[in-house]
Structures are given as C-alpha cells and as structure tokens.
Amino acid sequence: MSDLDIHALTKTPYADPLTGVAILEKDSNYDVLWTWMYPGLPDKFKTVLRSRSQLTERTPPKFELSSLDSVYCYSTTRSGDEITVAAPAREAVAARTAAREAGDDEFELDDELQAVLDDENRVSALDKVTGFSVVILATEFFPEKYEALGAVLANVYAATGLTSNVLQAYFKALLKAKVDAGPLGAYIAADIDIRNSWLSASIKDVIITFGADVVLVWGAMLLNKRILVYSDTRDALEPVLRALPLFVWHKKDWSLLIPYSQSSDVELAELASKPTYAAGITSPALLSSDHLYDVVLNVSDRSVSVAPHASADLAIGSFVKDLATYLVDAGNDPDMTDGDIIKGLAVKTGELIKKVRSLAVDRDSSSPAITRDSLADAGIQGALANFLYNVAAAEGIAQ
C-alpha cells in the first residue's frame, strides 16, 4: 500500500482529526507484526512505527507518542497479565445494563460487545499474543485525548480479541466523539480540555535543567529554528519537548513537535524537509549532522549548543541578557509557578514584538514591513539589527 496518501484519509465528511487505527502485536517468539489496520497504512508508516515500537521491552510503556509526515501516532500498549480473555467484570456489565434501562446512563453498550463479555466459553484470538499496541493516527497534537481513547480501544481488544469491536468503538469516536465500552471504559472527547494538555509540561523544569542557556531555547523557538532534543533515554525527551511551545505562548503551536525520530532514511528526509521543528532523538550520531539542525538541547548533560551556521542569528544582546536573568531568577524562585513564568515571559516577548512592529514602514503601498534598510534608518545596526529582522521574519512582517 505504498501509494496510499495518509493525508487523504482526513478528507472525510467528519470534523474529527482521526485518520486511522491499527494493531501491532508481539507473539511468543518476540516477533512484532502488524495484524490489523483501518483504513490502511503506507509502507513507510508500517516500517518506521514498528521500528520505534517498544513492545519487545521487558516492561513496555503503556503509552507512546510519535509522529511521521505531520501525522501523530498514539500507541497504547497492553502486555502480559493485562491481556485478559475471560469475561471481565460481569457484575459491572449487569450494573451498567440496569442503569441504562432505568434511564440513568446516557451511553448504550453495544449488544454485540456485551454478548462477547458475557460469553464464558469464547475462545480468545489472543492466546498466542504476549503484547500488543493499538495505534491511533490523528492530525492534531493532543496526547491526553488519544491516550484516553487508546485505553478504551486497547481494553476492548484485550478483553474480546476482536478487531470488529475495536472498529465499532473507533467509529463511535469518529462520528459521536464518545465511546462507552461498559466495564472496559468510556471516552468523551468534550471532557478533555486541550488547554490542560498544553500546560501538562513544566517550563520551570526546563529552565532549571539548562540554566542561563535556556534563553537560547527561547530564541530558537521565537525565530522558528530547527531544534534537536537529545537524551540517552527516550522517556526523558517528552517532558522537555512538550514544554518548548510554552516559551512562545503567543504562537500556541504544538504542531512543530516531532516526539521521537531515529536515523532511518525516511526520518532523516522528514527532518531535512522541514524549515522548523523540535524533534526528540536518542542517537548521538545525529548530533554530528549539524546541517539538520540549528540548536541542540542535550538533556543528558544539561547543555545547549548552537550550530555554527545559526550562531549569528542567536547572538546575545542586552535584551536577551536581561531575559536570561529573568528566566534564571524565575527558575530559582520557589514562589514562581509555571503559570507565572509563562505569563511573565509572554509579556516580555509581546513587548519585544510590539517594538519590532513599531519599526515597520510602508513600502510600495503594501502592508507595513520591516526591512534591513528600515532598521538602518532607525539607527539599529549589527547583531541587534540582525536579531530584530529575524524576529520580524518569524512573525511574518519582514521584507
């Protein structure tokens, strides 16, 4: 299915950004294979997502976040004793049925699913499966939403072993934005606030990790640079990556995040094709490929480094030095919360952008814009002029 366009899957009558669902299984021989998908996956998705899977780990993470070609891939994993084949919680099923009949339950548990849960003699399709991941594909960055949906779909598959039940639940999420699987869980998209997802990471922890150099993080995010976040452990990447957009709150853009990338040709090509991104990596070999990035955040040794070709754009001026002092002081202040820091930084960034906009001039009857000549006419030269011009370019007001 190499000719399948994953983005074409989004062109449906439905508003939900869901584009597909698939199941990856590990058998008793530790072979990991795709066993089911709807509506399908391009070959490169199959290859890359399987290589990123941690199903073969002794204790695989219950939830993994990944992306490819601007499609986010949310994997919910069950393994070992979590894969149940007996009818679970028959009393809970009965209680849900009674509540529904009494009009106290807004959901309807599918008769087919309830029959499967009640069937003590059913032979499981998962008797040779030692672990599996339900992979949800969507065009939005919203981990908490798809972790909740993934948990329901994984529970349904673990308990029933039937992809038809998974597909039914998936369609309910797609069409109604809610799923009820009785004792196996419920999902209501409207109950999950994306603002809480945005604020789930700690900007203060990132400031403490990188110290005064964190101002380079702010600069890189402000100027839409290409950022690699490196750690020798994969689980250390996400807390840093998810905090990066908080440094430029006015953009509210989490779409630049690539939670995890390896060094395959497909993944390197994706990085090379993007003008801006923040990508998590665990391969130190990629750190030597400075044509791929502008800035590296090394979580393992708590350092920030700038590629030679980007150093002029991120030169430290007086404003940046003052901002670095503010960030370090805020990180060290036990009374400052993440919210306080985000608000304070947003105000300072807003003041800078307002100053830049005030320097815009009319040229050829077009919208006011910043030019290098207009900065020179205002008496601004050198590193400061270069920095302000780059800020204007990142905000779409440079010419």
N, C-alpha and C positions, 0 to 999 in steps of 0.2 A: 504494500500500500504506500509506496514511496511517493506517488503523485498526489497524495491527499494533502490538501491545504488545511492546516489546523485552524486557521483564522476563518475559513469558510464555514466552519461549524458554528460560529457565532451569528451567522446571518439567518436567524430564525424569527418567527413571529413573537418570540418571548423576549422580555426585557432582561431576564436574569443572565448574568455573565457566565453561567455554567456552560462549558463546551463539551464535556465528556467525562466518562468514568471507566476505570479499568481495574483489573485484579492481577496482582503479581504474587505467585506462590513459591514457597520453598518446600521441597519434598524431603523424604527421609534420607536421600542421598546428597542433600545440600545443594541440589540443582535449583536454580531460580529461573522461573519461566513465566511469561505472560500467558494466562489461561483464558481470559475473557476481557472484552472491551466493547464499549458502546460510545459513539458510533464507530470509532476506529482510531488508530494512532499511526502517524507517519513512521517510517522505519527508523529515522534518526531519533525520534522520541523514544521508541522502544529500546534502542541501544543505549542512549545516554541515561535515561531514567533507571534502567536496570543496573547500569554500572555505578550509579550513585546510591542505589538501594543498600541499606544496612541490614537486610534480612538475614544475612549469614552471620551477623554478630551474635555472640552468646546471649546478650540482652539487647536486642534492637530497640531503638527509641520508639515510643508509641506514636509519635507524630513527627513528620519531617516536612520541611518546606524547601521547594526547589522551583526552578523556572527554566524555560527554554523558549527562544523566539517570542518573548514578551507574553508567554502563557505561563501562569503559575500552576504548579503541580503540588498538590497537598496529599501526602501519604499517611494513612492511618494503619498501624500495624497491630496484628494480634499474633501471638506465638505461644507455644507450649500449652499450659493449662488454660489459657484464655480462649482456646479453640474448643468450644463445647458442642456436643452433638445430641445430648439429651434434651428433652423438652424443658426449658428453663422457667422457673417461677410460675408454675401453673396456677398458683393461688393469685398471683399478680394479674395474670390474664383474666381470671374469673372476676376479680375485683374491678378491672377496667371495663369488662363487659357489663357488669352490673351498673357501674357509674354511667356508662353510655346509655343504657336502657332507661335509666332514671333521669336522663337529660342533664347530668352533671358533667359530662365530658364533651368538649367541642370537637374532638377528633373521632375518626372512625378507624378502628383497627381492621385491616383487610381480612375478610373471611378466610381467604387462602392462607394468609400468614398465620392466623390464629389456628387453623387446622394443622398446619405444619408444626406449630409449637405444642399442640396437644397430642400429636401422634407419637406415642411411646415406641412404636415398632418401626419408625422410619429408619432407613439405613443411610448413614451420613455419606455425602460425597467427599468429605474432607478427612476420611480415616487415614489417608497416607500423606496428609499435609501437615507439616510441622510449623508452618508460619505463613502468613500472607499479608499483603498490603492492599488496601483499597485506595486507589489513586484518583483523586478528583482534579479535573482540569478546569480552570476558570481564567478569565481575562482581567480579574481585579486582585489586588494585594489586600487580602482580608483573612489572615490566618485563623483568627478566633472563630469566624463564621464557618469556615470549611473544616476546622477541627471538630466543631460541634456536629456538622453534617456527616463527616467521615466516621465519627464514633458510632452514629446510628447505623450507617451502611455496613460498617465492619461488624457490629453486633449482630445485625441481621444475617450476614453471611456466615459468621461463626456459628450461629445457632441453627441455621437452616441448611447451609451448604448449597443454596440455590441462587444462581445468578438472576433468575426471574424475579425473585423477591427484592434483590438489590436494585434491579432496573425499575421495579414498581416504586420503590422508595425514592429513587433518583428522579423519576418523572414527577412525583409529588413535590419534590423540592423545586424542580424546574417550573412547574405550572402553578403551584399554590404557595411556594416559598415556605412550606411547613410539611413536616412528616411526623406521623405518630406510629411507632412500632411497639406499642404496648410496653411490656416489661423490658424491652430492648432499647428503650429510649425515645426521646422526642426532639425535634428540631423546629424552631420557629425563627426564621430569619429576622423578622421585625424586632425580636427581643435582643438582638445583638448589635450594639451601638459601635459603629466604626470609629468614633472618636476615642473610645476606650482602647481600641486596637492601636490607633496612632500613638497613644500615650503609654503603651504597655512596656516600653523600654525606658531606661534611665539615662537621661543626658548627663546627669551628675556623675554617674559611674564612669562614663566615657571621659569626662573632664579629669576625674581623679586618675584614671588609667594613663592618660597621655600628658598630663600636666600642662605647662605653658605651650607646648607644641600643639595643643588642641585648637589653637587659633588657626593653624594651617588646615585643620578639618573644616572649620567654619568657612575659611577662604575657598577651599576646594569645592564645598557644596554651593557656596554663593556663586562661584564662577563656572558652575556646571562642568567640573573636571572629571576625569576618569579615575576612580578610586579602587584600589585593591585592599581588602581587609584580609590579612593573613593571620592564621593561627595554626599551631601544630595539632590542635584538637578541633574537630568540627563543631562541637557543641558550644565553643566559645565565640563563634562567628555571629550568630543571630542577635545576641544582645547588643553588640556594637552596631551591626548593620541597621537594625530597626531604629536605633537612636539617631542615625545620621540626618534624616529629614527634619528632626527637631531643631537642628542648628539653623535652618532657614524656614521657619514656620510659615512665612508668607507664601511659600510655594506650595505647601501641602502636597508634595509629590513623592509618593512611595513607589511609583512605577519604575524608577531607575534602579531599584534594588534587584540584584541577582544573588539570591541567598547562598548559592554554592555552585562553583564551577571547577571542573577538572581540566586536564590538559589535552583532551581529545581534539582532533581537527575541527569537529563541529563546534565545540565550545569555544575554542580559540577564535574561530571565524566569527562567532557571535560577538565576542568582546571587540574584535578588530572593527566590526561594522558599526559599533555604537559610538556616537560622539560624546555621550556622557553616561556614566553608570557607577554603581558601587557594588562590587562583586566580592563574595567570600571565597577564599581559596585555602587549601591546606598543603599545596605543593610548593616547596621552596624554590623549585626550578623556575617557576613563573616569575619570581622576583627579579630574575636576570633579564627578563624581556621588557625593558623599560619603554619600548615602542608601544606596548599595550596599555600603559597607564601613565598618569601624571603624578599620583600620590599613593604611597603605601602606608597603611596603618598596620603595624606589626603588634598584634595583641600579645604575642608570646613574650616579646622583650620590651613592650610598652613604649614603642618609639614610632615616630612619624618621619618619613623620608619623602623628598620631592625629587622627581626625575629631573635631570639637567635641563631638558627642553622646556620644563614648566617653571623653573626657578624664578625667572624674571616676572612672571605673572603673579607669583605669590611672595614677592619681596615684602619684607616687613617695614611698614611706615609707622608714623606716630599714632594714627588712629588704630591700626592693628595692634600696636604695642599696648595701647590703653585697653583695648578689648581683651587682649591676652591677660592682663592684670585682673580685669573684671571676672573673667571666667575662672581663673585660678582661685581668686578670693571666694567666689561663689561656691566652688567645689569644696573648699576648706571650711565653709561656714555651716555648722551643724543645723542652723535655723533655716537655711535656704532649701526649699523643696525643689523638685524637678519642675513643677509648675512655675515657681518663682523665677527660676533660671530661664526657662523658655520664654516667659513674658518679658523679662529684662533684656534678653538677647534680641527678641523680636523688635523691641522698641529701639534699641541701638542700631539694628540693621535697617529698620524703617527710616531712621534719621539719616543714615548714610544714603539710602536710595533716594530720599527726598532731596538731599543735597545734589546728588548726581542729576536728577531730573531738572533741578533749577538751572543747571548749566546748559540745558538743551537750547538749540537755536533753530529758527526756521530756515530751511534751505530749499530753494526752488519750489516754494508754495506747498511742500509736503509737510507731514507732521513734524513737530519739533524733534530734533535728534541730537545726540552727542557725536561730535567728530573730533578727530585729533587736533584739527585746526581750532575748533571752538575752545578746547581745553587750553591750547597755547595762548589764544586771545585772552583767556581769563587769567593768564599768568601761572598756569599749572603745568609743570614740566617734570621730566624724569620719571622715577619709579611711581610717584603718586599719579601722574597723568596716565601712565600705563594701567595702573590698577583701576582708576575710575573709569577709563574707557572699557576695560574688561567687565566691570560691573554693569555698565550701560549695555554692553553687548549681551550679557547674560539675561538682562531684563528686557531685551528686545527694543532698546531705544538708541542703539548706536548706528552710525552710518559710515 
